[in-house]
Amino acid sequence: MGDPSDRMLWQRAGAGDADAFGVLFERHAKRIYNYCFRRTGDWALAEDLTSATFLTAWRTQNGVPLRAESALPLLYGIATNALRNQRRSFRRRRDALSRLPLERHDQPDFADETAVRLDDEREMRRLLRLFGKLPSREQDVIALCEWSELSYEDAALALGIPIGTVRSRLARGRRRLRELAEADGPKVEVQAVPLRMEVNER
């Protein structure tokens, strides 16, 4: 017998099966984490947003049925809303905490990965400087279809819009992003940086 489908796991989780939800987390957390990083250029914020996404999914699962076989469209939709609504509050909270004279205990040691993380953040923020000039509706479809490789149908489910709207926004966004990149300089890449990090389980 194969692994249970997302739909089956979602139904079990809705009935209170935390282990089933844990399997969904293990199955999809990395992709949500990568998506959040590509939207923010900040590894720590991406981890916060991933946690918020799955917390929201856990709290709402009983009343929200899956409209696709995969849970990813729903999770990407929740993550997109988290990015829209909570990014400023996450930054304010992290900035406030960084000013407190707290001792850090039991934190993972990222010393060996620091250079890679900084390089990724630097490149991603360079791209986001251009990306941020696009309307948010075009940012969403590019991030889902181009960077996260979601199908048009799944992106439409994630964003709650028609497939035709996904296609038209993607076409406009691609064209505008190319124009912005060409104006900024010939070496600016419009693709997301490669991702090397795994999300930590909570």
N, C-alpha and C positions, 0 to 999 in steps of 0.2 A: 504494500500500500504506500502511495506517495505521500509527500508532505501535504498538510492541509492547506487549502486555498486561503487567500486573504479574506474572502467572503465568509468562509466557515470560521476562521479565527475571530473575525469582527463580531459574528453572531455569538460566539462563546464569550468574548470579552464583554459584550453587552449584557450577558447573563451573569457577569461578575467573575469570570475566569481571568484572573490577573496573569497567569502563566501564558494564556493565549495572547494577551496584549503584549507580553514580553517578547513573544516570537515575532509579532509584527514590528516591534521596536528593533530587534536584531536584524530583521529582514530589510528595513527601510531607513533606519536612522542615518546611515552614512550618506545616502543620497540627499536627505533633507538637510543634513549638516553642510554638505558641499554646496547645495543650492543657497543656503543662508550665507555661507562665506562669499560666494560669488556675488551676492547682492550687497554685502557690507564691506568686504575687504578686511574683515576683522575676525580672527579665529575665535577669540573669547566671546565676542558678541554672537557669533554663529552658534556656539555651543549653548548660550543662553536661549537663543531663539529656537533651537532644536528642542530643548527641554520644554519651552513654553508650548511648542507645537504639539508634542506628544501629551503634555498635561491637558491641553484643551481637548485633544482627541479622546483621551480617557474620560474626561468629564462629560463629553457630549455624545459618546458612542451609542448610548442606549436609545437616543432619540433621532439619530442620523443614520439612515441606511446607506450602504455602499451603492452607488449607481454604476460602478464598474466592477469587474472581477478583481482588479488590483485596488489596494487602499491608497496607492500613491496619488491619484488625482485629488482625493479628499485631503490628504496630508499636505500636498503642495498648496492647495487652496487655503488651508489653515495657516501654513507658513507665510504665504503671501500677505494674509491679513495681519499676522503678527509683525511682519516687516513694516507694513503701512502704519499700524496703530501703536506699536510698542517700542520702536527703535529709539525714539528720543528718551523715553523713560528708562530704558536699559542703559543708555549712555550716561544719563544723569546719575543713576544709581551707581554705576561703576566708577564714574569720576568722583563721586562723593566718598565711596569706600576707599579709593586710592589715596585720599587725603588724610585718612585716619591712621594713626600710628599703631597698626595691628601687627602682631606677630603671625607669621604664616606657618601652619603646621599641616602635616600630612598632605602636602600638595604634590602633584606629579612633577617629576624633574624633566623639564623640556630642554635642558642644556644642550644636548646633542642635536636637537631639532630647531634651535633658536634661529640659526642662520637661514634654514630653509623656510621657516615660518615667516621671517621678516622679508625674505625675497618674494614669497608668494603675496604677502600683504602689499608690498610696494608695487608689484606689477598689477595686482588687482585694483588697487586704488587709482593707479594711473588710467586704467581702462574705465573705472567708474566715474572718473572726472568727466570723460566724454559721455558715458552712458547716462549720467545724471542730467544731461541736457535734453534727453528725450522725454516726451510725455510719459507719465507713469504707466499708462495703459500699454504703451509700446515696450517699455522696460519689462513689464510682466511677461508678455508673450515671447520676447527674445530670451529672457532668462529661463523660461520653461521649455520652449521648443528647441532653441539653439544650445544652450548651456547644459540643460538637464535632459535633453533628448526625449522629451515627452511628445507623443503624437498630437496632431491637431485636435483629435477627438478628446483625448485625456486633458489637454490644456483647456479646452472649452469647458469640460466638466469642472476642472480646478477653479476656473475663473467665473463660472456661471454665465458664459456668453456663448453665442452661436459659433459654429465652426467657421463660417464665412467671415465673421468678425476677427477670429484668430488669424486667419490667412491674410486679411487686408492689413491688420495692425502689424503683423510680422513683416510683410513686404515693405510697408512704410518705414518701420523701425530699422530694418536692414539698410535701406537706402540712406536714411538720415545718418545712421552710425558710420557708414562708409564715407559719406561726405564730411562728417566731423573728423574722422581719422585722417582723411586726405588733407584737410585744412590744417591739422595739428602737426603733421609731419609724416614722411613716408615709412618710418620705422614703427609707427604705432600699430599694434595688433588689435583687432576687434574681437578676437576670441578670448574666452576666459583662460586663466592660467591653469596648468595641470595641477591636480589636487593630490596631496600625499598623506593627508591626516585622516585618522579614524576618530569618530566621535566616542567619547568616553561614556560607558554605561553609567546611569544614575541609580 
